Amino acid sequence: MFCKEASSSLQTLNIAKSLSSEFTKPSALVNPLSAGHRYKLFPRPNLRGRCTVTTSKFDIDWIAKDNVKKIKVKGIITAKQGLLPSVGVTDLLGVSLLVELISAETDPRTLMKKDPVKDNARRVLLDAHGEDQYECVFDMPEDFGPVGAIRVLNQDLKEIFLKEMKLELPDGSVTFTFNSWVAPKSEDPTKRTFFSNKSYLPLKTPEPLKQLRKQELETLQGKNRERAGEFEKFERVYDYDVYNDLGSPDKDPELARPILGGLSHPYPRRCKTGRKPCDKDPSAETRKALEFYVPRDEEFTTVKGAQFTGTAVLAALPAVFPQIEAALVDPNMPFPHFKSIEDLFEEGIELPKDAGLFPVIPRLVKAAAEADDILQFESPSLLDKDRFSWIRDDEFARQTLAGLNPYCIQLVQEWPLKSKLDPAVYGDPNSLITSEIVEREIKGFMSFDEALENKRLFMLDYHDLLLPYVNKVRELDDSTLYASRALFFLSDDSTLRPVAIELTRPQDKTRPQWRHVFTPGYDATSCWLWTLAKTHAISHDAGYHQLISHWLRTHCCIEPYIIAANRQLSAMHPLYRLLHPHFRYTMEINARARQVLINEGGIIESCFWPGKYSLELSSDVYDKLWRFDREGLPADLISRGLAVEDETAEHGVRLTIPDFPFANDGLMLWDALKEWVTDYVNHYYPDSEQVTLDEELQGWWSEVRNIGHGDKKNEPWWPDLKTQDDLIGVVTTIAWVASGHHAAWPTDEELKEFYEDPEKTMLKTFPSKKQATKVMLTLDLLSAHSPDEEYLGENPEASWAHEPVIYAAYERFKGKLQYLEGVIDERNVNVSLKNRTGAGVVKYELLKPISEPGVTGMGVPYSVSI
């Protein structure tokens, strides 16, 4: 075997090792030779016949491996099965997961990636909660290096949810965080790749992991998809589509709805499902009754025995409503008197025992031993504090600053008020709210000119937004609509008082334009008329909140960020790991919304004033008003005249309404988020060049702008990603939107009835029993925090704890949120802050970071998950 110059195998190995550094790196296309390849000796003529040892680097690799010491490394995987524990053939044999460990180091001898080590994991523990433990033992070379990735093949018969894997290494244990569903190999025969908790920018990725990083992104982009048609959950494909599945044209042409997304109706993009087109309208997509596709890891991780989460409740609502409707004597009739509204909270609605609603909504259904079950709503804290507060002017005004929709109140910056709509179509554009009317209402405080100059006039302005829809909505059954403006005066104590409300109906084919200004009254008739006008203004504000402030600006506009992140940012990318908690469950809740909330005949259409034009109206708002550069809190406040830039102010802006609970608490939260994001970004991007050279980052932002929000791709206000500050601004805005942001008039014929019974006339403008019950039930269920809710600053991501600098920054962020909670408590007992404390005033706690489960009126979850 050896020549006389190589007397032993040990000498051969030593010679080979000494020569290994001289070998050039081979092509990546060359495959290693199989083990067992033998060494050969060749004479070299130019060495005058002397015998020498020649070898390939693969031969050296084989010799070296044969002599490298192996160590036993145990791994424990924690997992959860689906709804029921599975016992398949592989389980009976004790094997259900094939696990491979991938080294993050190249072999210094071959300059190629090291061979993976693998073992079959065996189930060793199954507890009553469906949580399993699987054990595997690896024969790992002592010089294997750090584990950079783990690959898993599910050999069971059904999917499994992998939580984490702990590897017991000689220098201590290491935990890999999975939190992912893995399909059985019968559905997906490819191995799933999970990277370590250490984050890498693309250019700094260890060489052995680069190809795995690329392949995983290609899978999520759908490039490796081998089948056509509707996506299956195990495919994990993220792609874009327009909102073309809200209508049902195949059932009835009246159930068709406009396609949202494109030139006619600009809109953000949603997750693509691949369903087949409708027969009668190929541009529309067919709807499935049970579920809409989202990638499996976007779904709620509900397992058997867990409490229902928001998405499960949404799925159950279509079955719930008919049961409740059947229990109402006349569901479409308005409430006969105010006491009947209070009865929803005090007495409830009797439900048949066999209705089966208790398991679905146990918190709201009071089960009785023998009698019928009772659906009883919990009374709002506002009514608990002061049952008459809802009708008072001060509460109407306070809600614009400390209610559910603080996103619409704005400073009056131009006078006189004037519509920007075409007067030939909509009539006289000049508002009837004159300076004389305003001065009469604020007489004794200051003149109108002083009020305008000193920034004391504010308004809720839904005039131009609603006017184009008024006549269309009025053609719907049991519906009416006006365009509205509500004007407020800022008092010295920082409270608002309403001074005028203008309602407008545009001209149509048979009638001229109608409009009227209402002011607070002092006689019976004017008081009732004023209350009716407030009812319309409040209805518009509530509808705008649900449809625009909530659905459009958070749920809908965030989905493209999520799709792009999964398509362009590797799971090991530091930015992906920063954003991922803010994206939790949003796509799933949005898919459920397309099923039962915003679809034709859904809860939004059947209960809110735009009716079937609801989503079309939201498209108009997106087209005319939505701007990414104004979605951050400071920019939003400045754009509405509610703040001015001031470097000497605590948060860099000075509020024009000093006691603005949402803004005061929100700016503290914004600053905490921005400081955390700044520390994080500057750690991974020490200079601007790192930002511009990051191909994944640039690909993500390009896809957000050009595809996800492609209908606005040519807008000049989109920020570029060239510097750390650019990236900090973009990420802080997205994090803010995902967390902090996310909390009929009588005709002449009817006037006679109004004078005889104003209460009855007013109640006709309220929702019917059916509508009220639907909305209250939906809002109650979707406002409840689930037990597994994740709140800002509550628990760090595993990858953050891996980096000491990042973990220290996170701890500072957590400390600031705890400080914010204390500040909010202090503010809520400060009697000088009348918008958040006082007799009968509900405390403002919406931005307190942490909450208990249920409907609490507090808590800032990481993501838009309800």
Secondary structure in CASP SS format (residue, H / E / C, confidence):
PFRMAT SS
TARGET T0000
AUTHOR 0000-0000-0000
METHOD secondary structure of the structure
MODEL  1
M C 1.00
F C 1.00
C C 1.00
K C 1.00
E C 1.00
A C 1.00
S C 1.00
S C 1.00
S H 1.00
L H 1.00
Q H 1.00
T H 1.00
L H 1.00
N H 1.00
I H 1.00
A H 1.00
K H 1.00
S H 1.00
L H 1.00
S H 1.00
S C 1.00
E C 1.00
F C 1.00
T C 1.00
K C 1.00
P C 1.00
S C 1.00
A C 1.00
L C 1.00
V C 1.00
N C 1.00
P C 1.00
L C 1.00
S C 1.00
A C 1.00
G C 1.00
H C 1.00
R C 1.00
Y C 1.00
K C 1.00
L E 1.00
F E 1.00
P E 1.00
R C 1.00
P H 1.00
N H 1.00
L H 1.00
R C 1.00
G C 1.00
R C 1.00
C E 1.00
T E 1.00
V E 1.00
T C 1.00
T C 1.00
S C 1.00
K H 1.00
F H 1.00
D H 1.00
I H 1.00
D H 1.00
W H 1.00
I H 1.00
A H 1.00
K H 1.00
D H 1.00
N H 1.00
V C 1.00
K C 1.00
K E 1.00
I E 1.00
K E 1.00
V E 1.00
K E 1.00
G E 1.00
I E 1.00
I E 1.00
T E 1.00
A E 1.00
K E 1.00
Q C 1.00
G C 1.00
L C 1.00
L C 1.00
P C 1.00
S C 1.00
V C 1.00
G C 1.00
V H 1.00
T H 1.00
D H 1.00
L H 1.00
L C 1.00
G C 1.00
V C 1.00
S C 1.00
L E 1.00
L E 1.00
V E 1.00
E E 1.00
L E 1.00
I E 1.00
S E 1.00
A C 1.00
E C 1.00
T E 1.00
D C 1.00
P C 1.00
R C 1.00
T C 1.00
L C 1.00
M C 1.00
K E 1.00
K C 1.00
D C 1.00
P C 1.00
V E 1.00
K E 1.00
D E 1.00
N E 1.00
A E 1.00
R E 1.00
R E 1.00
V E 1.00
L E 1.00
L E 1.00
D C 1.00
A C 1.00
H C 1.00
G C 1.00
E E 1.00
D E 1.00
Q E 1.00
Y E 1.00
E E 1.00
C E 1.00
V E 1.00
F E 1.00
D E 1.00
M E 1.00
P E 1.00
E C 1.00
D C 1.00
F C 1.00
G C 1.00
P C 1.00
V E 1.00
G E 1.00
A E 1.00
I E 1.00
R E 1.00
V E 1.00
L E 1.00
N E 1.00
Q C 1.00
D C 1.00
L C 1.00
K C 1.00
E C 1.00
I E 1.00
F E 1.00
L E 1.00
K E 1.00
E E 1.00
M E 1.00
K E 1.00
L E 1.00
E E 1.00
L E 1.00
P C 1.00
D C 1.00
G E 1.00
S E 1.00
V E 1.00
T E 1.00
F E 1.00
T E 1.00
F E 1.00
N E 1.00
S E 1.00
W E 1.00
V E 1.00
A C 1.00
P E 1.00
K C 1.00
S C 1.00
E C 1.00
D C 1.00
P C 1.00
T C 1.00
K C 1.00
R E 1.00
T E 1.00
F E 1.00
F E 1.00
S C 1.00
N C 1.00
K C 1.00
S C 1.00
Y C 1.00
L C 1.00
P H 1.00
L H 1.00
K H 1.00
T C 1.00
P C 1.00
E H 1.00
P H 1.00
L H 1.00
K H 1.00
Q H 1.00
L H 1.00
R H 1.00
K H 1.00
Q H 1.00
E H 1.00
L H 1.00
E H 1.00
T H 1.00
L H 1.00
Q H 1.00
G C 1.00
K C 1.00
N C 1.00
R C 1.00
E C 1.00
R C 1.00
A C 1.00
G C 1.00
E C 1.00
F C 1.00
E C 1.00
K H 1.00
F H 1.00
E H 1.00
R C 1.00
V C 1.00
Y C 1.00
D C 1.00
Y E 1.00
D E 1.00
V C 1.00
Y E 1.00
N C 1.00
D C 1.00
L C 1.00
G C 1.00
S C 1.00
P C 1.00
D C 1.00
K C 1.00
D C 1.00
P H 1.00
E H 1.00
L H 1.00
A C 1.00
R C 1.00
P C 1.00
I C 1.00
L E 1.00
G C 1.00
G C 1.00
L C 1.00
S C 1.00
H C 1.00
P C 1.00
Y C 1.00
P C 1.00
R C 1.00
R E 1.00
C E 1.00
K C 1.00
T C 1.00
G C 1.00
R C 1.00
K C 1.00
P E 1.00
C C 1.00
D C 1.00
K C 1.00
D C 1.00
P C 1.00
S C 1.00
A C 1.00
E E 1.00
T C 1.00
R C 1.00
K C 1.00
A C 1.00
L C 1.00
E C 1.00
F C 1.00
Y C 1.00
V C 1.00
P C 1.00
R H 1.00
D H 1.00
E H 1.00
E C 1.00
F C 1.00
T C 1.00
T C 1.00
V C 1.00
K C 1.00
G C 1.00
A C 1.00
Q C 1.00
F C 1.00
T C 1.00
G H 1.00
T H 1.00
A H 1.00
V H 1.00
L H 1.00
A H 1.00
A H 1.00
L H 1.00
P H 1.00
A H 1.00
V H 1.00
F H 1.00
P H 1.00
Q H 1.00
I H 1.00
E H 1.00
A H 1.00
A H 1.00
L C 1.00
V C 1.00
D C 1.00
P C 1.00
N C 1.00
M C 1.00
P C 1.00
F C 1.00
P C 1.00
H C 1.00
F H 1.00
K H 1.00
S H 1.00
I H 1.00
E H 1.00
D H 1.00
L H 1.00
F H 1.00
E H 1.00
E C 1.00
G C 1.00
I E 1.00
E E 1.00
L E 1.00
P C 1.00
K H 1.00
D H 1.00
A H 1.00
G C 1.00
L C 1.00
F C 1.00
P C 1.00
V C 1.00
I C 1.00
P C 1.00
R C 1.00
L C 1.00
V E 1.00
K E 1.00
A C 1.00
A C 1.00
A C 1.00
E C 1.00
A C 1.00
D C 1.00
D E 1.00
I E 1.00
L E 1.00
Q C 1.00
F C 1.00
E C 1.00
S C 1.00
P C 1.00
S H 1.00
L H 1.00
L H 1.00
D H 1.00
K H 1.00
D C 1.00
R C 1.00
F C 1.00
S H 1.00
W H 1.00
I H 1.00
R C 1.00
D H 1.00
D H 1.00
E H 1.00
F H 1.00
A H 1.00
R H 1.00
Q H 1.00
T H 1.00
L H 1.00
A H 1.00
G C 1.00
L C 1.00
N C 1.00
P C 1.00
Y C 1.00
C C 1.00
I C 1.00
Q E 1.00
L E 1.00
V C 1.00
Q C 1.00
E C 1.00
W C 1.00
P C 1.00
L C 1.00
K E 1.00
S C 1.00
K C 1.00
L C 1.00
D C 1.00
P H 1.00
A H 1.00
V H 1.00
Y H 1.00
G C 1.00
D C 1.00
P C 1.00
N E 1.00
S C 1.00
L C 1.00
I C 1.00
T C 1.00
S H 1.00
E H 1.00
I H 1.00
V H 1.00
E H 1.00
R H 1.00
E H 1.00
I C 1.00
K C 1.00
G C 1.00
F C 1.00
M C 1.00
S C 1.00
F H 1.00
D H 1.00
E H 1.00
A H 1.00
L H 1.00
E H 1.00
N C 1.00
K C 1.00
R C 1.00
L E 1.00
F E 1.00
M E 1.00
L E 1.00
D E 1.00
Y C 1.00
H H 1.00
D H 1.00
L H 1.00
L H 1.00
L H 1.00
P H 1.00
Y H 1.00
V H 1.00
N H 1.00
K H 1.00
V H 1.00
R H 1.00
E C 1.00
L C 1.00
D C 1.00
D C 1.00
S C 1.00
T C 1.00
L C 1.00
Y C 1.00
A E 1.00
S E 1.00
R E 1.00
A E 1.00
L E 1.00
F E 1.00
F E 1.00
L E 1.00
S C 1.00
D C 1.00
D C 1.00
S C 1.00
T C 1.00
L E 1.00
R E 1.00
P E 1.00
V E 1.00
A E 1.00
I E 1.00
E E 1.00
L E 1.00
T E 1.00
R E 1.00
P C 1.00
Q C 1.00
D C 1.00
K C 1.00
T C 1.00
R C 1.00
P C 1.00
Q C 1.00
W E 1.00
R E 1.00
H E 1.00
V E 1.00
F E 1.00
T C 1.00
P C 1.00
G C 1.00
Y C 1.00
D C 1.00
A H 1.00
T H 1.00
S H 1.00
C H 1.00
W H 1.00
L H 1.00
W H 1.00
T H 1.00
L H 1.00
A H 1.00
K H 1.00
T H 1.00
H H 1.00
A H 1.00
I H 1.00
S H 1.00
H H 1.00
D H 1.00
A H 1.00
G H 1.00
Y H 1.00
H H 1.00
Q H 1.00
L H 1.00
I H 1.00
S H 1.00
H H 1.00
W H 1.00
L H 1.00
R H 1.00
T H 1.00
H H 1.00
C H 1.00
C H 1.00
I H 1.00
E H 1.00
P H 1.00
Y H 1.00
I H 1.00
I H 1.00
A H 1.00
A H 1.00
N H 1.00
R H 1.00
Q H 1.00
L C 1.00
S C 1.00
A C 1.00
M C 1.00
H C 1.00
P H 1.00
L H 1.00
Y H 1.00
R H 1.00
L H 1.00
L H 1.00
H H 1.00
P H 1.00
H H 1.00
F H 1.00
R C 1.00
Y C 1.00
T H 1.00
M H 1.00
E H 1.00
I H 1.00
N H 1.00
A H 1.00
R H 1.00
A H 1.00
R H 1.00
Q H 1.00
V H 1.00
L C 1.00
I C 1.00
N C 1.00
E C 1.00
G C 1.00
G C 1.00
I H 1.00
I H 1.00
E H 1.00
S H 1.00
C H 1.00
F C 1.00
W C 1.00
P C 1.00
G H 1.00
K H 1.00
Y H 1.00
S H 1.00
L H 1.00
E H 1.00
L H 1.00
S H 1.00
S H 1.00
D H 1.00
V H 1.00
Y H 1.00
D H 1.00
K H 1.00
L C 1.00
W C 1.00
R C 1.00
F H 1.00
D H 1.00
R H 1.00
E C 1.00
G C 1.00
L H 1.00
P H 1.00
A H 1.00
D H 1.00
L H 1.00
I H 1.00
S H 1.00
R C 1.00
G C 1.00
L C 1.00
A E 1.00
V E 1.00
E E 1.00
D C 1.00
E C 1.00
T C 1.00
A C 1.00
E C 1.00
H C 1.00
G C 1.00
V E 1.00
R E 1.00
L E 1.00
T C 1.00
I C 1.00
P C 1.00
D C 1.00
F C 1.00
P H 1.00
F H 1.00
A H 1.00
N H 1.00
D H 1.00
G H 1.00
L H 1.00
M H 1.00
L H 1.00
W H 1.00
D H 1.00
A H 1.00
L H 1.00
K H 1.00
E H 1.00
W H 1.00
V H 1.00
T H 1.00
D H 1.00
Y H 1.00
V H 1.00
N H 1.00
H H 1.00
Y H 1.00
Y C 1.00
P C 1.00
D C 1.00
S H 1.00
E H 1.00
Q H 1.00
V H 1.00
T H 1.00
L H 1.00
D C 1.00
E H 1.00
E H 1.00
L H 1.00
Q H 1.00
G H 1.00
W H 1.00
W H 1.00
S H 1.00
E H 1.00
V H 1.00
R H 1.00
N H 1.00
I H 1.00
G H 1.00
H C 1.00
G H 1.00
D H 1.00
K H 1.00
K C 1.00
N C 1.00
E C 1.00
P C 1.00
W C 1.00
W C 1.00
P C 1.00
D C 1.00
L C 1.00
K C 1.00
T C 1.00
Q H 1.00
D H 1.00
D H 1.00
L H 1.00
I H 1.00
G H 1.00
V H 1.00
V H 1.00
T H 1.00
T H 1.00
I H 1.00
A H 1.00
W H 1.00
V H 1.00
A H 1.00
S H 1.00
G H 1.00
H H 1.00
H C 1.00
A C 1.00
A C 1.00
W C 1.00
P C 1.00
T C 1.00
D H 1.00
E H 1.00
E H 1.00
L H 1.00
K H 1.00
E H 1.00
F H 1.00
Y H 1.00
E H 1.00
D C 1.00
P H 1.00
E H 1.00
K H 1.00
T H 1.00
M H 1.00
L H 1.00
K H 1.00
T C 1.00
F C 1.00
P C 1.00
S C 1.00
K H 1.00
K H 1.00
Q H 1.00
A H 1.00
T H 1.00
K H 1.00
V H 1.00
M H 1.00
L H 1.00
T H 1.00
L H 1.00
D H 1.00
L H 1.00
L H 1.00
S C 1.00
A C 1.00
H E 1.00
S C 1.00
P C 1.00
D C 1.00
E C 1.00
E C 1.00
Y E 1.00
L C 1.00
G C 1.00
E C 1.00
N C 1.00
P C 1.00
E C 1.00
A H 1.00
S H 1.00
W H 1.00
A H 1.00
H H 1.00
E C 1.00
P H 1.00
V H 1.00
I H 1.00
Y H 1.00
A H 1.00
A H 1.00
Y H 1.00
E H 1.00
R H 1.00
F H 1.00
K H 1.00
G H 1.00
K H 1.00
L H 1.00
Q H 1.00
Y H 1.00
L H 1.00
E H 1.00
G H 1.00
V H 1.00
I H 1.00
D H 1.00
E H 1.00
R H 1.00
N C 1.00
V C 1.00
N C 1.00
V C 1.00
S C 1.00
L C 1.00
K C 1.00
N C 1.00
R C 1.00
T C 1.00
G C 1.00
A C 1.00
G C 1.00
V C 1.00
V C 1.00
K C 1.00
Y C 1.00
E C 1.00
L C 1.00
L C 1.00
K C 1.00
P C 1.00
I C 1.00
S C 1.00
E C 1.00
P C 1.00
G E 1.00
V C 1.00
T C 1.00
G C 1.00
M C 1.00
G C 1.00
V C 1.00
P E 1.00
Y C 1.00
S C 1.00
V C 1.00
S C 1.00
I C 1.00
END
